[in-house]
């Protein structure tokens, strides 16, 4: 027996659940396990209730679930605020809200939560694929709203999707106007940063407290070389230089980096002249597209001496201090830089003064005594007693290479010892005990050892390596390529770059990055299906996303101002943009009103309407009163009956009879029985007979009106016989 069809409410509920699942699906991989399972369970439960048309759960179940969700969110994120915590809470609340989905008001609430979930997707990814997926989800939510606004009958989902699609299309002009002209302000609010250590660039390096680094595979920058690219071991993108160490944190003494950073203690003002640079090595021209990182340091290729925003861009304003490039403000928008680098360039300032030398040799008192003793013992070896800085550096590198050190992103918690007590001497623990860590450990320990031997040294952070995308020819640098290396001062040469990580993990530096990197969360079974397929798919996707970033997401305030300048606006600012945007919205609104007026419902008119209106006007001018029925198209017979009692019948009987006969014939022709051509009511006024009758009736009516007017103006016979006074 065939199952009965679903009711209207059940069908609409299942459709809304399916659309909401599409809004939530991209969040599942970043949600806590309890939230993902709870969300799926709640929506499956509500779908089963709709399918069976069973009663919804009682209120106390929802209240208990809500309290549990808030508590579990606090346990998972230690807060109800922040990006991850907020998305977790909104997702589980939307799922719980479906369990009390009864009336239209509840549907509106669930739909509003779905719109909010669409917005939150762009906090994590603004890629083109995500935008297309969320556009599909938006179409589904709008169709759910259309169904909720049509409570009568059983409108199909297809008709609702059509209405939603038309609404989206009608909104495109407004969307484009807002995209092009709406002023790009800074964020009106800030989302608290989520906890957890991840790979990426920072202006502050902390040792200890990080048991494992999460690989952030998002793109940090893209590079297009206009000539032969450097080899992999030359792809060092220089970021902040860190030369101050307090035992746990490395920070920069550069005032431009310290200003406004609450994490950095104040230091004495720096009056030293900018470092000089010695040019050597081949030159490389390139264009760098930098993703927002909220840092002032531009991670350009090490050795870059020329850099400027790519035309027609004029922001950010950049300046060079030695080999370090700084923007005028933290980068909160995507930037494109044209640059030129000398691969062998190095900072070679004049002989450093005592204050500068002391800063590069400074070590915190009371920290890492065993490492300092080890360095002192190495320095006193007969073969190294009189060695220069390069020889000492090579000796330390040999120790790393031969000392059973291991490169890992999961070294364990450095901040706690085996008994769970805080560790004060972090470099001692890495250098002499664990001997495993990531690049920050190796660079930090190397600099401490070199300083302990009396050699000025510092830590440099940035990115190392890149992967080539064969589709568009760009070198892609990801946040997982973030790296830390070291520089030591060599008399007569200046600062010399050295990478301690390369001594224990040369593949990290010397080998090209593999093009194939499986998406995070991809099941192992799928990742083994066809590596070439995944590699090609990722290459095309990354190239498409880059075009999306350049053509759409990179459109910024700078380009808005440039556009107004080209239009003749002098010194444009955000108020000019606001005026242009408001004017366009007014024009679009007026255009919408005109379009609605043009598309207004109209009463269909036949071809008889205009001729009968002309006849109606001619009869009125002749002095006849309008009948109660409409003059077009059904009044001809009513007019003919009125003529019989009209005074004009006595003044001009022949004209009266002729007009009456014409009106009767016209009425008979207009309402004659239907023929093969169609019903008479819709018969067009094409035949020449009908046209001739209408024109004849108009002439007769005007003639009758003139005769009647003349008869009324002439004196009567009784008036002629009356004596004059």
C-alpha positions in Angstrom: 0.0 0.0 0.0 1.3 3.4 -0.9 2.4 5.6 2.0 0.3 8.7 2.5 2.1 12.0 1.4 3.7 14.1 4.1 1.7 17.0 5.5 2.6 20.6 4.6 4.2 21.3 8.0 6.3 18.1 8.0 7.6 18.8 4.5 8.5 22.4 5.3 10.2 21.3 8.5 12.3 18.7 6.8 13.3 21.2 4.1 14.4 23.7 6.8 16.4 21.0 8.6 18.2 20.1 5.4 19.1 23.8 4.7 20.3 24.3 8.3 22.5 21.2 8.0 24.1 22.7 4.9 24.9 25.9 7.0 26.4 23.8 9.8 28.3 21.2 7.8 31.5 23.2 7.2 31.8 23.9 10.9 31.7 20.2 12.0 35.4 19.6 11.6 36.2 22.5 14.0 33.5 21.8 16.6 34.2 19.8 19.7 33.1 16.2 19.4 30.3 16.6 21.9 28.9 19.5 19.9 29.1 17.8 16.6 27.4 14.7 17.9 24.8 16.6 19.8 24.0 18.8 16.8 23.5 15.8 14.5 21.5 13.9 17.1 19.1 16.9 17.7 18.5 17.5 14.0 18.0 13.8 13.3 15.6 13.5 16.2 13.6 16.5 14.9 13.6 15.1 11.4 12.2 11.8 12.7 9.5 13.6 14.6 8.5 15.5 11.5 8.4 12.4 9.4 6.2 10.5 11.9 4.4 13.7 12.9 5.0 12.8 16.5 4.9 15.3 19.4 7.9 17.4 20.2 10.0 16.8 23.4 8.9 18.5 26.6 10.3 21.9 27.7 12.3 20.5 30.5 14.4 18.4 28.1 15.3 21.5 26.1 16.2 23.5 29.3 18.4 20.7 30.5 20.1 20.4 27.1 20.7 24.1 27.0 22.3 24.2 30.5 24.5 21.2 29.5 25.5 22.9 26.2 26.6 26.1 28.0 28.6 24.1 30.6 30.3 21.9 28.0 31.2 25.0 25.9 32.8 26.5 29.0 34.7 23.3 29.6 35.9 23.0 26.0 36.9 26.7 25.4 37.2 28.1 28.9 35.0 30.9 27.8 31.7 31.7 26.1 33.4 34.4 24.0 35.8 34.1 21.1 35.5 32.8 17.6 35.5 29.0 18.4 33.4 29.3 21.6 30.8 31.5 19.9 30.4 29.2 16.9 30.1 26.2 19.1 27.4 27.8 21.2 25.4 29.2 18.2 25.6 25.8 16.4 24.2 23.8 19.4 21.5 26.5 20.1 20.3 26.3 16.5 20.1 22.5 16.7 18.2 22.7 20.0 15.8 25.4 18.6 14.7 22.9 16.0 13.3 20.7 18.8 10.6 23.3 19.5 9.9 24.2 15.9 6.1 24.5 15.9 4.9 27.8 14.5 6.0 30.4 11.9 7.7 32.4 14.6 10.0 29.4 15.5 10.8 29.0 11.8 11.8 32.7 11.6 14.1 32.2 14.6 15.8 29.1 13.2 16.2 30.8 9.8 17.8 33.8 11.5 20.3 31.5 13.3 21.0 30.0 9.9 21.9 33.4 8.4 24.2 34.0 11.4 25.9 30.7 10.8 26.5 31.6 7.2 28.3 34.8 8.3 30.4 32.9 10.8 31.8 30.7 8.0 33.7 33.7 6.7 35.5 34.1 10.0 37.4 30.9 9.1 37.5 31.0 5.3 36.7 33.5 2.5 37.7 31.1 -0.3 35.6 31.1 -3.4 34.3 27.5 -2.8 33.1 28.5 0.6 31.4 31.6 -0.9 29.6 29.5 -3.5 28.5 26.9 -0.9 27.1 29.6 1.4 25.3 31.2 -1.6 23.5 27.9 -2.0 22.7 27.8 1.7 21.4 31.4 1.5 19.1 30.4 -1.4 17.8 27.6 0.7 17.1 29.8 3.8 15.3 32.4 1.6 13.1 29.6 0.2 12.3 28.5 3.7 11.2 32.1 4.5 9.1 32.1 1.4 7.3 28.9 2.5 6.8 30.4 6.0 5.2 33.5 4.4 2.7 31.3 2.4 0.7 29.5 5.0 -2.3 28.8 2.8 -2.4 25.9 0.4 0.6 23.7 -0.5 3.1 25.7 -2.5 5.9 23.6 -4.0 9.5 23.9 -2.9 10.4 24.6 -6.5 8.2 27.7 -6.6 9.7 28.8 -3.3 13.2 28.4 -4.7 12.2 30.3 -7.8 10.9 33.2 -5.7 14.1 33.1 -3.5 16.3 33.1 -6.6 14.4 36.1 -8.0 14.9 37.9 -4.8 18.7 37.2 -4.9 18.9 38.5 -8.5 17.0 41.7 -7.6 19.4 42.2 -4.8 22.5 42.0 -7.0 22.5 45.8 -8.0 22.3 46.8 -4.3 25.0 44.3 -3.4 27.3 45.6 -6.1 26.7 49.2 -5.1 27.6 48.4 -1.5 30.6 46.3 -2.5 32.1 49.1 -4.6 31.2 52.2 -2.7 30.4 51.3 0.9 33.2 52.8 3.0 35.7 50.3 4.3 36.1 51.1 7.9 38.2 49.2 10.4 36.4 46.5 12.3 33.7 47.9 14.6 34.3 45.1 17.0 37.0 42.5 17.6 36.6 38.8 18.1 38.8 37.6 21.0 41.6 35.4 19.8 41.2 31.7 20.4 43.7 29.9 22.6 46.0 27.2 21.3 49.4 27.4 19.7 49.6 27.3 15.9 52.2 27.7 13.3 52.5 31.2 12.0 54.4 34.5 12.1 54.6 36.4 15.4 56.6 39.4 16.8 57.1 37.5 20.1 58.5 34.1 20.6 57.8 32.1 23.8 59.6 29.0 25.0 57.7 26.5 27.1 54.1 25.9 27.6 53.5 24.5 24.1 53.2 20.7 24.0 52.3 20.5 20.4 52.1 23.0 17.5 49.0 22.7 15.3 49.8 22.9 11.6 48.0 25.9 10.2 47.8 25.1 6.5 46.3 28.4 5.5 48.1 30.6 3.0 50.4 33.3 4.4 51.7 34.8 1.2 52.1 34.1 -2.5 55.2 35.0 -4.6 55.5 35.5 -8.4 59.1 35.6 -9.6 59.6 37.5 -12.8 62.8 35.5 -13.5 64.3 32.2 -12.4 63.3 31.6 -8.7 65.8 31.0 -6.0 66.6 27.5 -4.8 64.7 26.1 -1.8 67.5 26.8 0.7 67.5 30.5 -0.4 63.7 31.0 0.2 64.0 32.8 3.5 61.2 35.4 4.0 62.5 37.7 6.8 60.1 38.7 9.6 60.7 40.2 13.0 64.3 40.1 14.4 64.2 39.2 18.1 67.2 40.2 20.2 65.9 40.6 23.7 65.7 37.5 26.0 64.3 37.3 29.5 64.6 33.5 30.0 61.3 32.6 28.5 60.4 35.2 25.8 62.2 36.6 22.8 61.2 40.1 21.8 62.6 42.9 19.6 64.4 46.0 20.7 63.2 47.8 17.6 61.0 50.7 18.9 58.7 50.5 15.8 57.8 46.9 16.8 57.5 47.5 20.5 55.3 50.6 20.3 51.8 49.8 21.4 52.5 46.1 22.3 51.3 45.5 25.9 53.3 42.3 26.1 56.7 44.0 25.7 58.4 45.9 28.5 59.7 49.3 27.8 63.4 49.7 26.8 65.6 52.7 26.5 65.2 54.8 23.4 67.2 53.6 20.4 69.3 56.3 18.9 71.6 54.1 16.8 71.7 54.8 13.0 69.9 52.5 10.6 72.1 49.4 9.7 74.0 49.5 6.5 73.6 46.8 4.0 76.3 45.1 1.8 75.1 44.0 -1.6 76.1 40.7 -3.1 74.6 37.8 -4.9 72.2 37.8 -7.9 69.2 40.0 -8.0 65.6 38.7 -8.1 62.5 40.6 -8.9 59.2 39.4 -7.6 55.7 40.3 -6.6 54.4 39.3 -3.2 50.7 39.0 -2.2 50.6 39.1 1.5 47.6 37.9 3.5 46.5 39.9 6.6 48.6 39.0 9.6 48.1 42.1 11.9 51.9 42.7 12.1 53.8 45.7 10.9 56.7 43.6 9.6 56.5 42.6 5.9 58.0 39.1 5.5 59.8 39.9 2.2 62.6 37.7 0.7 65.7 38.0 2.8 68.0 40.5 1.0 65.2 42.7 -0.3 66.3 46.4 -0.7 63.6 47.8 -3.0 59.9 47.4 -2.3 56.7 49.4 -3.0 53.0 48.7 -3.3 52.1 47.2 -6.7 50.5 49.9 -9.0 47.8 51.2 -8.9 47.9 50.5 -5.1 49.5 53.1 -2.9 49.2 51.3 0.5 50.7 50.2 2.7 53.5 52.7 3.1 56.7 50.8 3.7 60.1 51.6 5.0 63.3 49.6 5.4 65.5 49.3 8.5 68.5 47.3 7.5 67.0 44.2 5.9 63.7 44.4 7.9 60.7 46.0 6.1 58.0 47.7 8.1 54.5 49.0 7.2 53.1 52.2 8.5 50.4 50.2 10.4 49.5 46.5 11.1 48.4 44.7 8.1 44.7 44.1 8.4 44.1 43.9 4.6 45.6 41.9 1.8 48.6 43.7 0.3 50.6 43.4 -2.9 54.2 44.4 -3.0 56.7 44.7 -6.0 60.2 44.1 -4.7 63.8 43.4 -5.7 66.2 41.3 -3.6 69.9 40.6 -3.6 70.2 37.0 -2.4 73.7 37.6 -0.8 72.9 40.9 0.9 73.6 41.2 4.6 73.4 43.8 7.3 77.0 45.1 7.8 76.8 48.1 10.1 79.9 49.9 11.3 81.6 48.6 14.4 78.9 48.3 17.0 79.1 50.6 20.0 79.3 49.2 23.6 75.5 49.6 24.2 74.5 47.8 21.0 77.1 45.1 21.6 75.8 44.5 25.2 72.3 44.1 23.9 73.4 41.4 21.4 75.3 39.6 24.2 72.7 40.0 26.9 71.5 36.9 28.8 69.2 36.9 31.8 70.9 36.4 35.1 70.1 33.1 36.9 68.8 31.3 33.9 70.1 28.1 32.2 73.4 27.7 34.2 74.1 24.3 32.7 74.0 25.5 29.2 76.2 28.5 30.0 78.7 26.1 31.6 78.6 23.9 28.6 79.3 26.9 26.3 82.1 28.0 28.5 83.7 24.6 28.3 83.4 24.5 24.5 85.0 27.9 24.3 88.0 26.9 26.3 88.8 23.9 24.1 92.3 24.4 22.7 91.1 24.3 19.1 88.4 27.0 19.8 90.2 29.2 22.3 91.1 31.7 19.7 88.5 30.8 17.1 86.4 33.5 15.3 82.6 33.6 15.3 82.2 31.5 12.2 84.4 28.7 13.6 82.5 28.7 16.9 79.2 28.6 15.0 80.3 25.6 13.0 81.3 23.8 16.2 77.9 24.3 17.6 76.2 23.1 14.4 78.4 19.9 14.5 77.2 19.3 18.1 73.6 19.6 17.0 74.2 17.3 14.0 76.0 14.7 16.1 74.3 15.1 19.4 71.2 13.0 18.8 68.9 16.0 18.5 65.4 15.5 17.0 63.1 17.9 15.1 59.5 17.5 16.1 56.3 19.6 16.4 55.3 17.6 19.5 58.2 17.9 22.0 56.0 17.7 25.1 55.3 20.5 27.6 58.6 22.4 28.2 57.1 24.4 31.0 56.6 21.4 33.3 59.1 18.8 34.4 58.3 15.1 35.0 56.8 15.8 38.4 54.6 18.5 37.0 56.6 21.4 38.5 57.3 24.6 36.5 60.6 24.6 34.7 62.8 27.7 35.0 65.7 26.7 32.8 64.0 26.0 29.5 67.1 26.1 27.3 68.9 23.7 29.8 66.0 21.3 29.4 66.1 21.3 25.6 69.8 21.5 25.1 70.9 18.9 27.6 67.9 16.7 28.5 65.1 16.4 25.9 67.0 17.3 22.8 63.8 17.4 20.8 61.8 20.4 19.6 60.9 22.6 16.7 62.7 25.4 15.1 62.2 27.9 17.9 64.0 25.6 20.3 67.0 25.2 18.0 67.3 28.9 17.1 66.9 30.0 20.7 69.4 27.5 22.2 71.9 28.4 19.4 71.7 32.1 20.2 72.1 31.5 23.9 75.1 29.3 23.4 76.7 31.8 21.0 76.1 34.7 23.4 77.5 32.6 26.3 80.7 32.3 24.2 80.9 36.0 23.7 79.6 36.1 20.1 76.8 38.6 19.3 73.8 36.7 18.0 70.0 37.1 17.6 66.9 35.2 16.5 65.2 35.9 13.2 61.6 34.7 12.5 59.8 34.5 9.2 59.0 31.8 6.6 61.2 29.3 4.9 60.4 27.4 1.7 57.5 27.4 -0.6 55.5 25.1 -2.9 55.2 25.8 -6.6 51.7 25.8 -8.1 52.1 24.7 -11.7 48.7 26.1 -12.7 49.5 29.8 -12.2 53.2 29.7 -11.6 53.0 31.1 -8.1 55.1 30.0 -5.1 52.7 29.5 -2.1 54.0 30.0 1.4 51.7 28.7 4.2 51.6 29.5 7.9 52.9 26.0 8.4 56.1 27.2 6.7 56.8 29.7 9.6 60.4 29.3 10.7 63.0 30.6 13.1 66.7 30.8 12.4 69.7 32.7 13.8 72.2 35.3 12.9 75.7 35.8 14.4 78.0 38.7 14.1 81.2 38.1 12.1 83.9 40.7 12.3 84.4 42.3 8.9 81.3 40.7 7.4 78.4 41.7 9.6 75.4 39.5 10.3 75.6 36.0 8.9 72.5 33.8 8.6 72.7 30.3 10.0 69.9 27.8 10.4 70.4 25.4 13.3 67.3 23.4 12.3 69.0 22.4 9.1 71.7 20.6 11.0 69.2 18.0 12.4 66.4 18.3 9.7 68.0 19.3 6.4 64.8 18.3 4.5 63.0 21.1 6.3 65.2 23.6 4.5 66.9 22.1 1.5 64.2 20.2 -0.3 61.3 21.8 -2.2 58.0 21.6 -0.5 55.8 18.8 -2.0 52.9 20.1 -4.1 50.7 17.4 -2.6 49.4 18.3 0.8 46.2 16.6 1.7 43.4 18.8 3.1 43.1 18.7 6.8 40.7 16.1 8.1 40.7 14.1 4.9 40.3 10.4 5.7 43.4 8.3 5.2 41.6 6.0 2.8 40.6 8.8 0.5 44.1 10.4 0.7 45.6 7.2 -0.8 43.2 6.9 -3.7 45.1 9.0 -6.3 47.8 11.4 -5.2 48.0 13.0 -8.6 44.2 13.7 -8.5 44.5 15.4 -5.1 47.6 17.3 -6.2 46.0 18.7 -9.4 42.7 19.5 -7.6 44.5 21.4 -5.0 46.6 23.3 -7.5 43.5 24.4 -9.5 41.6 25.3 -6.3 44.5 27.3 -5.0 44.9 29.2 -8.3 41.2 29.9 -8.4 41.2 31.2 -4.8 44.1 33.5 -5.6 42.2 35.0 -8.5 39.2 35.4 -6.1 41.4 37.1 -3.5 42.9 39.5 -6.0 39.8 40.4 -7.9 37.2 40.3 -5.1 38.6 40.2 -1.6 41.5 42.5 -2.2 39.2 45.4 -3.2 40.0 47.8 -0.4 39.7 51.4 0.9 42.8 52.3 -1.1 41.2 51.2 -4.4 38.0 53.1 -3.5 39.9 56.3 -3.0 41.9 55.8 -6.2 38.6 55.3 -8.1 37.2 58.6 -6.7 40.4 60.4 -7.6 40.2 59.2 -11.2 36.6 60.5 -11.2 37.9 64.0 -10.3 37.3 64.1 -6.6 40.0 66.0 -4.9 41.3 64.5 -1.6 38.5 61.9 -1.3 37.7 60.5 2.1 35.0 58.2 3.5 32.3 60.9 3.5 32.6 61.2 -0.3 32.1 57.4 -0.5 29.1 57.6 1.8 27.5 60.3 -0.5 28.1 58.3 -3.6 26.8 55.1 -1.9 23.7 56.9 -0.6 23.0 58.5 -4.1 23.3 55.1 -5.8 21.0 53.5 -3.2 18.4 56.3 -3.9 18.7 55.7 -7.6 18.3 52.0 -7.2 15.3 52.5 -5.0 13.7 54.8 -7.5 14.5 52.3 -10.2 12.9 49.6 -8.1 9.7 51.6 -7.7 9.5 52.3 -11.4 10.0 48.6 -12.1 7.2 47.7 -9.6 4.9 50.3 -11.2 5.6 48.8 -14.6 5.0 45.3 -13.4 1.8 46.3 -11.5 -1.3 44.1 -12.2 -3.3 45.6 -15.1 -6.9 44.9 -16.3 -6.5 43.4 -19.8 -8.0 45.6 -22.5 -9.3 44.5 -25.8 -8.8 46.2 -29.2 -12.4 47.6 -28.8 -11.5 49.7 -25.8 -10.0 52.8 -27.5 -12.6 53.1 -30.4 -15.5 52.8 -27.9 -13.9 55.4 -25.7 -13.7 57.8 -28.6 -17.4 57.1 -29.4 -18.3 57.6 -25.8 -16.6 61.1 -25.9 -18.3 62.0 -29.1 -21.8 61.2 -27.6 -21.0 63.2 -24.5 -20.1 66.2 -26.6 -23.3 65.8 -28.5 -25.2 66.3 -25.3 -26.2 62.8 -24.4 -25.9 61.7 -20.7 -23.7 58.7 -20.0 -25.5 55.5 -19.2 -24.9 53.6 -16.0 -22.9 50.8 -17.8 -19.3 51.2 -18.9 -18.9 52.9 -22.3 -16.5 50.4 -23.5 -17.1 47.9 -24.8 -20.8 47.2 -23.8 -22.6 50.6 -23.9 -23.6 50.9 -27.6 -27.1 49.4 -27.1 -27.7 51.5 -23.9 -26.9 54.7 -25.9 -29.2 53.7 -28.7 -32.1 53.3 -26.2 -31.4 56.7 -24.7 -31.6 58.3 -28.2 -35.3 57.5 -28.4 -36.3 59.9 -25.6 -33.7 62.6 -26.5 -35.0 66.0 -27.7 -32.7 65.7 -30.7 -35.2 63.1 -32.1 -37.6 65.9 -32.9 -34.9 68.4 -34.0 -33.2 66.0 -36.4 -35.2 62.8 -36.8 -33.2 61.5 -39.8 -29.8 62.0 -38.1 -31.2 60.5 -34.9 -32.5 57.4 -36.7 -29.2 57.0 -38.6 -27.2 57.1 -35.4 -29.5 54.8 -33.6 -29.2 52.3 -36.4 -25.4 52.5 -36.5 -25.2 51.8 -32.7 -27.5 48.8 -33.0 -25.4 47.3 -35.8 -22.2 48.0 -33.8 -23.6 46.3 -30.7 -24.6 43.3 -32.8 -21.2 43.0 -34.4 -19.3 43.4 -31.1 -21.4 40.7 -29.3 -22.1 38.3 -32.2 -21.8 34.6 -31.4 -18.3 33.0 -31.4 -16.8 31.7 -34.5 -13.8 29.6 -35.4 -11.6 32.6 -34.8 -12.4 32.5 -31.1 -14.9 33.9 -28.6 -16.5 37.2 -29.6 -15.5 38.8 -26.3 -11.8 38.5 -27.3 -12.3 39.1 -31.1 -9.9 41.9 -32.2 -11.2 45.0 -33.9 -9.5 44.0 -37.2 -12.3 43.8 -39.7 -12.8 47.0 -41.7 -16.6 46.8 -41.1 -16.2 47.3 -37.4 -13.8 50.2 -37.8 -16.1 51.8 -40.4 -19.1 51.5 -38.1 -17.3 53.1 -35.2 -16.1 56.0 -37.3 -19.6 56.4 -38.9 -21.2 56.5 -35.4 -18.7 59.2 -34.3 -19.5 61.3 -37.3 -23.2 60.9 -36.9 -23.1 61.8 -33.2 -21.1 65.0 -33.9 -23.6 65.9 -36.7 -26.5 65.3 -34.4 -24.9 67.4 -31.7 -24.5 70.3 -34.1 -28.1 70.1 -35.4 -29.4 69.9 -31.8 -27.3 72.9 -30.7 -28.5 75.0 -33.7 -32.1 74.1 -32.9 -31.7 75.2 -29.3 -30.2 78.5 -30.4 -33.0 79.4 -32.9 -36.2 81.3 -31.6 -39.4 79.3 -31.3 -42.6 80.3 -33.4 -44.4 81.5 -30.3 -41.6 83.8 -29.5 -41.8 85.3 -33.0 -45.6 86.0 -32.7 -45.3 87.8 -29.3 -45.8 91.6 -29.4 -42.8 93.8 -28.6 -43.1 96.1 -25.5 
